[in-house]
Amino acid sequence: RLSEEIYTARMNFKPIVGHVYHFYKDKNNIAILSLIAPEDWNGRCPYQFEATVKLLADHTWQVLSENNDTN
């Protein structure tokens, strides 16, 4: 499910195998994939953090950390 959401997420870049990304949802529940980590927003993140993920060689996503407070 998470992989499907990530592939339909808005992003302004092409994900590269082996790189780490951060998955968020905006106030309208729109999925966003970002290069910016939650801690890099200086407490002003405009999105709800969902997970930190890494793109694997088979083009699946490894979840490195997840926000357990989401529904």
Beta strands, then each sheet from edge to edge (+ up, - down):
strand 1: 20-25
strand 2: 31-34
strand 3: 48-55
strand 4: 61-66
sheet 1: 2+ 1- 3+ 4-
end
